[in-house]
Amino acid sequence: MISRNVTRIAAFAALPAALVLGASVPASAAEDQAYQIDLETLNDSGASGTALVSLEGTELTVKIRANGLVPNAPHAQHIHGSTQGRDFHCPEPDADQDGDGIVSTAEGVPDYGDVNISLTTEGDTSKESGLAVDRFPKADQDGNLSYERTITVSQDVADHFRDLHLVQHGIDVNGNGKYDGEAGKSSLDEKLPLEATAPANCGMVKGASIGEMPEGGVETGTGPGADAGRNGSETVLAMGGAGLLAAAAATAVAVRNRRGERA
């Protein structure tokens, strides 16, 4: 038993080198199912970051470090996509259908799919909390955001997590450092400005399939609520998530081993 555990930990210790070379860990090879999501700028927001995700059964742990966000403002963030094997992806600029220069959330939905999980700081994590502004994390005065939470997801989400992706919302079109109504109202809630709900960045799960546009209507979110679970730093982001991904994998293995020893 000890020999097998040592072998598994040694295998995960080799992950950083593989990641530096651009290799991804196949789901079948990583029992802990650790994933990396690189968040890339949308709507010229300047916001980017890295999300590291580990999945053990239906227990999902999400860690996000992002920068370039609107300072001192809440940022809605969701896991979007399909749990039925359909192909969704991050939107391109041509998704801007009304020509206002902004890909709104509604305009992006045909590309990235409906909300599966709302990454709130506490309470419900279902689609119904998609606009729960008071329960989403705030960026600090420098526009950095740090988030970590462990939640329970549906079996469908666990089985198809590679087909999902992450979107953070909230942009500053006129550069005044806050959300205002100059760019118009949000089509999702007229009480909110468009700036507050427009996507700021988006990232695909490493290894997820991309390419074909989805067919048919938008799927309904499937993520149930769960339990609750800072400091964004350039040093962490500069790691590109590689070291953290390996650490997440090793941590998951160690936790599983300890559970096995207690059993």
Contacts in CASP RR format, 6 or more apart in sequence:
PFRMAT RR
TARGET T0000
AUTHOR 0000-0000-0000
METHOD contacts of the structure
MODEL  1
MISRNVTRIAAFAALPAALVLGASVPASAAEDQAYQIDLETLNDSGASGT
ALVSLEGTELTVKIRANGLVPNAPHAQHIHGSTQGRDFHCPEPDADQDGD
GIVSTAEGVPDYGDVNISLTTEGDTSKESGLAVDRFPKADQDGNLSYERT
ITVSQDVADHFRDLHLVQHGIDVNGNGKYDGEAGKSSLDEKLPLEATAPA
NCGMVKGASIGEMPEGGVETGTGPGADAGRNGSETVLAMGGAGLLAAAAA
TAVAVRNRRGERA
5 253 0 8 1.000
5 257 0 8 1.000
8 253 0 8 1.000
8 257 0 8 1.000
9 250 0 8 1.000
9 253 0 8 1.000
9 254 0 8 1.000
12 246 0 8 1.000
12 249 0 8 1.000
12 250 0 8 1.000
12 253 0 8 1.000
13 246 0 8 1.000
13 250 0 8 1.000
15 25 0 8 1.000
15 242 0 8 1.000
15 243 0 8 1.000
15 245 0 8 1.000
15 246 0 8 1.000
15 249 0 8 1.000
16 242 0 8 1.000
16 243 0 8 1.000
16 246 0 8 1.000
18 25 0 8 1.000
19 36 0 8 1.000
19 241 0 8 1.000
19 242 0 8 1.000
19 243 0 8 1.000
19 245 0 8 1.000
19 246 0 8 1.000
20 242 0 8 1.000
24 206 0 8 1.000
24 207 0 8 1.000
25 34 0 8 1.000
25 249 0 8 1.000
27 33 0 8 1.000
27 162 0 8 1.000
30 249 0 8 1.000
31 253 0 8 1.000
31 256 0 8 1.000
32 54 0 8 1.000
32 55 0 8 1.000
32 56 0 8 1.000
32 248 0 8 1.000
32 249 0 8 1.000
32 252 0 8 1.000
32 253 0 8 1.000
32 256 0 8 1.000
33 54 0 8 1.000
33 55 0 8 1.000
33 56 0 8 1.000
33 161 0 8 1.000
34 52 0 8 1.000
34 53 0 8 1.000
34 54 0 8 1.000
34 55 0 8 1.000
34 245 0 8 1.000
34 248 0 8 1.000
34 249 0 8 1.000
34 252 0 8 1.000
35 52 0 8 1.000
35 53 0 8 1.000
35 54 0 8 1.000
35 55 0 8 1.000
35 161 0 8 1.000
35 162 0 8 1.000
35 205 0 8 1.000
35 206 0 8 1.000
35 245 0 8 1.000
36 50 0 8 1.000
36 51 0 8 1.000
36 52 0 8 1.000
36 53 0 8 1.000
36 205 0 8 1.000
36 206 0 8 1.000
36 241 0 8 1.000
36 242 0 8 1.000
36 245 0 8 1.000
37 50 0 8 1.000
37 51 0 8 1.000
37 52 0 8 1.000
37 53 0 8 1.000
37 165 0 8 1.000
37 166 0 8 1.000
37 203 0 8 1.000
37 204 0 8 1.000
37 205 0 8 1.000
37 206 0 8 1.000
38 48 0 8 1.000
38 49 0 8 1.000
38 50 0 8 1.000
38 203 0 8 1.000
38 206 0 8 1.000
38 240 0 8 1.000
39 47 0 8 1.000
39 48 0 8 1.000
39 49 0 8 1.000
39 50 0 8 1.000
39 51 0 8 1.000
39 64 0 8 1.000
39 66 0 8 1.000
39 166 0 8 1.000
39 168 0 8 1.000
39 201 0 8 1.000
39 202 0 8 1.000
39 203 0 8 1.000
40 48 0 8 1.000
40 90 0 8 1.000
40 201 0 8 1.000
40 202 0 8 1.000
40 203 0 8 1.000
41 47 0 8 1.000
41 48 0 8 1.000
41 200 0 8 1.000
41 201 0 8 1.000
42 90 0 8 1.000
42 91 0 8 1.000
42 103 0 8 1.000
42 167 0 8 1.000
42 199 0 8 1.000
42 200 0 8 1.000
42 201 0 8 1.000
42 202 0 8 1.000
43 101 0 8 1.000
43 102 0 8 1.000
43 103 0 8 1.000
43 171 0 8 1.000
43 198 0 8 1.000
43 199 0 8 1.000
43 200 0 8 1.000
45 68 0 8 1.000
45 69 0 8 1.000
45 170 0 8 1.000
45 171 0 8 1.000
45 172 0 8 1.000
45 200 0 8 1.000
45 201 0 8 1.000
46 68 0 8 1.000
46 200 0 8 1.000
46 201 0 8 1.000
47 66 0 8 1.000
47 67 0 8 1.000
47 68 0 8 1.000
47 69 0 8 1.000
47 168 0 8 1.000
47 170 0 8 1.000
47 171 0 8 1.000
47 200 0 8 1.000
47 201 0 8 1.000
48 66 0 8 1.000
48 67 0 8 1.000
48 68 0 8 1.000
48 201 0 8 1.000
48 237 0 8 1.000
49 64 0 8 1.000
49 65 0 8 1.000
49 66 0 8 1.000
49 67 0 8 1.000
49 201 0 8 1.000
49 237 0 8 1.000
50 64 0 8 1.000
50 65 0 8 1.000
50 66 0 8 1.000
50 236 0 8 1.000
50 237 0 8 1.000
50 239 0 8 1.000
50 240 0 8 1.000
50 241 0 8 1.000
50 244 0 8 1.000
51 62 0 8 1.000
51 63 0 8 1.000
51 64 0 8 1.000
51 65 0 8 1.000
51 166 0 8 1.000
51 203 0 8 1.000
52 62 0 8 1.000
52 63 0 8 1.000
52 64 0 8 1.000
52 241 0 8 1.000
52 244 0 8 1.000
52 245 0 8 1.000
52 248 0 8 1.000
53 60 0 8 1.000
53 61 0 8 1.000
53 62 0 8 1.000
53 63 0 8 1.000
53 161 0 8 1.000
53 205 0 8 1.000
53 248 0 8 1.000
54 60 0 8 1.000
54 61 0 8 1.000
54 248 0 8 1.000
54 249 0 8 1.000
54 251 0 8 1.000
54 252 0 8 1.000
55 61 0 8 1.000
55 153 0 8 1.000
55 158 0 8 1.000
55 161 0 8 1.000
56 252 0 8 1.000
56 255 0 8 1.000
56 256 0 8 1.000
57 158 0 8 1.000
58 152 0 8 1.000
58 153 0 8 1.000
58 154 0 8 1.000
58 155 0 8 1.000
58 157 0 8 1.000
58 158 0 8 1.000
59 150 0 8 1.000
59 151 0 8 1.000
59 152 0 8 1.000
59 153 0 8 1.000
60 117 0 8 1.000
60 150 0 8 1.000
60 151 0 8 1.000
60 152 0 8 1.000
60 153 0 8 1.000
60 157 0 8 1.000
60 158 0 8 1.000
60 161 0 8 1.000
61 148 0 8 1.000
61 149 0 8 1.000
61 150 0 8 1.000
61 248 0 8 1.000
62 119 0 8 1.000
62 147 0 8 1.000
62 148 0 8 1.000
62 149 0 8 1.000
62 150 0 8 1.000
62 151 0 8 1.000
63 147 0 8 1.000
63 148 0 8 1.000
63 244 0 8 1.000
63 248 0 8 1.000
64 77 0 8 1.000
64 119 0 8 1.000
64 145 0 8 1.000
64 146 0 8 1.000
64 147 0 8 1.000
64 148 0 8 1.000
64 166 0 8 1.000
64 168 0 8 1.000
65 144 0 8 1.000
65 145 0 8 1.000
65 146 0 8 1.000
65 232 0 8 1.000
65 233 0 8 1.000
65 236 0 8 1.000
65 237 0 8 1.000
66 75 0 8 1.000
66 139 0 8 1.000
66 144 0 8 1.000
66 145 0 8 1.000
66 168 0 8 1.000
66 201 0 8 1.000
66 232 0 8 1.000
67 142 0 8 1.000
67 143 0 8 1.000
67 144 0 8 1.000
67 145 0 8 1.000
67 232 0 8 1.000
67 234 0 8 1.000
67 237 0 8 1.000
68 139 0 8 1.000
68 143 0 8 1.000
68 144 0 8 1.000
69 75 0 8 1.000
69 139 0 8 1.000
69 143 0 8 1.000
69 144 0 8 1.000
69 145 0 8 1.000
69 168 0 8 1.000
69 170 0 8 1.000
69 200 0 8 1.000
70 139 0 8 1.000
70 143 0 8 1.000
70 170 0 8 1.000
70 171 0 8 1.000
70 172 0 8 1.000
70 177 0 8 1.000
70 178 0 8 1.000
70 179 0 8 1.000
70 195 0 8 1.000
70 200 0 8 1.000
71 139 0 8 1.000
71 140 0 8 1.000
71 141 0 8 1.000
71 142 0 8 1.000
71 143 0 8 1.000
71 177 0 8 1.000
72 138 0 8 1.000
72 139 0 8 1.000
72 140 0 8 1.000
72 141 0 8 1.000
72 143 0 8 1.000
72 178 0 8 1.000
73 138 0 8 1.000
73 139 0 8 1.000
73 170 0 8 1.000
73 177 0 8 1.000
73 178 0 8 1.000
73 179 0 8 1.000
73 196 0 8 1.000
74 133 0 8 1.000
74 134 0 8 1.000
74 136 0 8 1.000
74 137 0 8 1.000
74 138 0 8 1.000
75 136 0 8 1.000
75 137 0 8 1.000
75 138 0 8 1.000
75 139 0 8 1.000
75 145 0 8 1.000
75 168 0 8 1.000
75 169 0 8 1.000
75 170 0 8 1.000
75 200 0 8 1.000
76 118 0 8 1.000
76 130 0 8 1.000
76 131 0 8 1.000
76 132 0 8 1.000
76 133 0 8 1.000
76 136 0 8 1.000
76 168 0 8 1.000
76 169 0 8 1.000
76 170 0 8 1.000
76 196 0 8 1.000
76 197 0 8 1.000
77 118 0 8 1.000
77 119 0 8 1.000
77 136 0 8 1.000
77 137 0 8 1.000
77 147 0 8 1.000
77 166 0 8 1.000
77 167 0 8 1.000
77 168 0 8 1.000
77 169 0 8 1.000
78 115 0 8 1.000
78 116 0 8 1.000
78 117 0 8 1.000
78 118 0 8 1.000
78 119 0 8 1.000
78 130 0 8 1.000
78 166 0 8 1.000
78 167 0 8 1.000
78 169 0 8 1.000
79 115 0 8 1.000
79 116 0 8 1.000
79 117 0 8 1.000
79 119 0 8 1.000
79 157 0 8 1.000
79 164 0 8 1.000
79 165 0 8 1.000
79 166 0 8 1.000
80 88 0 8 1.000
80 112 0 8 1.000
80 113 0 8 1.000
80 114 0 8 1.000
80 115 0 8 1.000
80 116 0 8 1.000
80 164 0 8 1.000
80 165 0 8 1.000
80 166 0 8 1.000
80 167 0 8 1.000
81 88 0 8 1.000
81 112 0 8 1.000
81 113 0 8 1.000
81 114 0 8 1.000
81 116 0 8 1.000
81 163 0 8 1.000
81 164 0 8 1.000
81 165 0 8 1.000
81 219 0 8 1.000
82 88 0 8 1.000
82 113 0 8 1.000
82 160 0 8 1.000
82 163 0 8 1.000
82 164 0 8 1.000
82 214 0 8 1.000
82 219 0 8 1.000
83 116 0 8 1.000
83 154 0 8 1.000
83 156 0 8 1.000
83 157 0 8 1.000
83 159 0 8 1.000
83 160 0 8 1.000
83 163 0 8 1.000
83 164 0 8 1.000
83 219 0 8 1.000
83 222 0 8 1.000
84 156 0 8 1.000
84 160 0 8 1.000
84 219 0 8 1.000
85 160 0 8 1.000
85 163 0 8 1.000
86 163 0 8 1.000
86 214 0 8 1.000
86 215 0 8 1.000
86 219 0 8 1.000
87 163 0 8 1.000
87 209 0 8 1.000
87 210 0 8 1.000
87 211 0 8 1.000
87 212 0 8 1.000
87 213 0 8 1.000
87 214 0 8 1.000
88 111 0 8 1.000
88 112 0 8 1.000
88 113 0 8 1.000
88 163 0 8 1.000
88 165 0 8 1.000
88 214 0 8 1.000
89 111 0 8 1.000
89 112 0 8 1.000
89 165 0 8 1.000
89 204 0 8 1.000
89 210 0 8 1.000
89 211 0 8 1.000
90 111 0 8 1.000
90 112 0 8 1.000
90 165 0 8 1.000
90 167 0 8 1.000
90 202 0 8 1.000
90 203 0 8 1.000
90 204 0 8 1.000
91 103 0 8 1.000
91 107 0 8 1.000
91 108 0 8 1.000
91 111 0 8 1.000
91 112 0 8 1.000
91 199 0 8 1.000
91 202 0 8 1.000
92 111 0 8 1.000
93 101 0 8 1.000
93 103 0 8 1.000
95 103 0 8 1.000
95 107 0 8 1.000
95 108 0 8 1.000
95 110 0 8 1.000
95 111 0 8 1.000
96 102 0 8 1.000
96 103 0 8 1.000
96 104 0 8 1.000
96 107 0 8 1.000
97 107 0 8 1.000
98 107 0 8 1.000
100 183 0 8 1.000
102 171 0 8 1.000
102 173 0 8 1.000
102 183 0 8 1.000
102 194 0 8 1.000
102 198 0 8 1.000
103 198 0 8 1.000
103 199 0 8 1.000
104 186 0 8 1.000
104 187 0 8 1.000
104 194 0 8 1.000
104 197 0 8 1.000
104 198 0 8 1.000
105 169 0 8 1.000
105 186 0 8 1.000
105 187 0 8 1.000
105 188 0 8 1.000
105 197 0 8 1.000
105 198 0 8 1.000
105 199 0 8 1.000
106 187 0 8 1.000
106 188 0 8 1.000
108 199 0 8 1.000
109 218 0 8 1.000
110 213 0 8 1.000
110 214 0 8 1.000
110 218 0 8 1.000
111 213 0 8 1.000
111 214 0 8 1.000
112 165 0 8 1.000
112 167 0 8 1.000
112 202 0 8 1.000
113 214 0 8 1.000
113 218 0 8 1.000
113 219 0 8 1.000
114 127 0 8 1.000
114 218 0 8 1.000
114 219 0 8 1.000
114 220 0 8 1.000
114 221 0 8 1.000
115 127 0 8 1.000
115 130 0 8 1.000
115 221 0 8 1.000
116 127 0 8 1.000
116 157 0 8 1.000
116 164 0 8 1.000
116 221 0 8 1.000
116 222 0 8 1.000
116 223 0 8 1.000
117 125 0 8 1.000
117 126 0 8 1.000
117 151 0 8 1.000
117 153 0 8 1.000
117 157 0 8 1.000
117 223 0 8 1.000
118 124 0 8 1.000
118 125 0 8 1.000
118 126 0 8 1.000
118 127 0 8 1.000
118 128 0 8 1.000
118 129 0 8 1.000
118 130 0 8 1.000
118 132 0 8 1.000
118 136 0 8 1.000
119 125 0 8 1.000
119 136 0 8 1.000
119 147 0 8 1.000
119 149 0 8 1.000
119 166 0 8 1.000
120 129 0 8 1.000
120 132 0 8 1.000
120 135 0 8 1.000
120 136 0 8 1.000
120 149 0 8 1.000
121 135 0 8 1.000
121 136 0 8 1.000
121 137 0 8 1.000
121 147 0 8 1.000
121 149 0 8 1.000
121 228 0 8 1.000
122 135 0 8 1.000
122 228 0 8 1.000
122 229 0 8 1.000
123 129 0 8 1.000
123 135 0 8 1.000
123 225 0 8 1.000
123 226 0 8 1.000
123 228 0 8 1.000
124 132 0 8 1.000
124 225 0 8 1.000
125 151 0 8 1.000
125 223 0 8 1.000
125 224 0 8 1.000
125 225 0 8 1.000
125 226 0 8 1.000
126 221 0 8 1.000
126 223 0 8 1.000
126 224 0 8 1.000
126 225 0 8 1.000
127 220 0 8 1.000
127 221 0 8 1.000
127 223 0 8 1.000
129 135 0 8 1.000
131 188 0 8 1.000
131 189 0 8 1.000
131 192 0 8 1.000
131 197 0 8 1.000
133 192 0 8 1.000
133 196 0 8 1.000
137 145 0 8 1.000
137 146 0 8 1.000
137 147 0 8 1.000
138 145 0 8 1.000
139 145 0 8 1.000
140 230 0 8 1.000
140 231 0 8 1.000
140 232 0 8 1.000
144 231 0 8 1.000
144 232 0 8 1.000
144 233 0 8 1.000
145 168 0 8 1.000
145 232 0 8 1.000
146 230 0 8 1.000
146 231 0 8 1.000
146 232 0 8 1.000
148 229 0 8 1.000
149 228 0 8 1.000
149 229 0 8 1.000
150 226 0 8 1.000
150 227 0 8 1.000
150 229 0 8 1.000
151 225 0 8 1.000
151 226 0 8 1.000
151 227 0 8 1.000
151 229 0 8 1.000
152 224 0 8 1.000
152 225 0 8 1.000
152 226 0 8 1.000
152 227 0 8 1.000
153 223 0 8 1.000
153 224 0 8 1.000
153 226 0 8 1.000
154 222 0 8 1.000
154 223 0 8 1.000
154 224 0 8 1.000
156 222 0 8 1.000
157 164 0 8 1.000
157 222 0 8 1.000
157 223 0 8 1.000
161 205 0 8 1.000
162 205 0 8 1.000
162 207 0 8 1.000
162 208 0 8 1.000
162 209 0 8 1.000
163 205 0 8 1.000
163 208 0 8 1.000
163 209 0 8 1.000
164 205 0 8 1.000
164 208 0 8 1.000
165 202 0 8 1.000
165 203 0 8 1.000
165 204 0 8 1.000
165 205 0 8 1.000
165 208 0 8 1.000
166 202 0 8 1.000
166 203 0 8 1.000
167 199 0 8 1.000
167 201 0 8 1.000
167 202 0 8 1.000
167 203 0 8 1.000
168 199 0 8 1.000
168 200 0 8 1.000
168 201 0 8 1.000
168 202 0 8 1.000
169 196 0 8 1.000
169 197 0 8 1.000
169 198 0 8 1.000
169 199 0 8 1.000
169 200 0 8 1.000
170 179 0 8 1.000
170 195 0 8 1.000
170 196 0 8 1.000
170 197 0 8 1.000
170 198 0 8 1.000
170 199 0 8 1.000
170 200 0 8 1.000
171 195 0 8 1.000
171 198 0 8 1.000
171 199 0 8 1.000
171 200 0 8 1.000
172 178 0 8 1.000
172 179 0 8 1.000
172 195 0 8 1.000
173 182 0 8 1.000
173 183 0 8 1.000
173 194 0 8 1.000
173 195 0 8 1.000
174 180 0 8 1.000
174 182 0 8 1.000
174 183 0 8 1.000
179 192 0 8 1.000
179 193 0 8 1.000
179 195 0 8 1.000
179 196 0 8 1.000
180 193 0 8 1.000
180 195 0 8 1.000
181 193 0 8 1.000
181 194 0 8 1.000
181 195 0 8 1.000
182 193 0 8 1.000
182 195 0 8 1.000
183 193 0 8 1.000
183 194 0 8 1.000
183 195 0 8 1.000
183 198 0 8 1.000
184 193 0 8 1.000
184 194 0 8 1.000
185 192 0 8 1.000
185 193 0 8 1.000
185 194 0 8 1.000
186 192 0 8 1.000
186 193 0 8 1.000
186 194 0 8 1.000
186 196 0 8 1.000
186 197 0 8 1.000
186 198 0 8 1.000
187 194 0 8 1.000
188 197 0 8 1.000
189 197 0 8 1.000
204 210 0 8 1.000
236 244 0 8 1.000
END
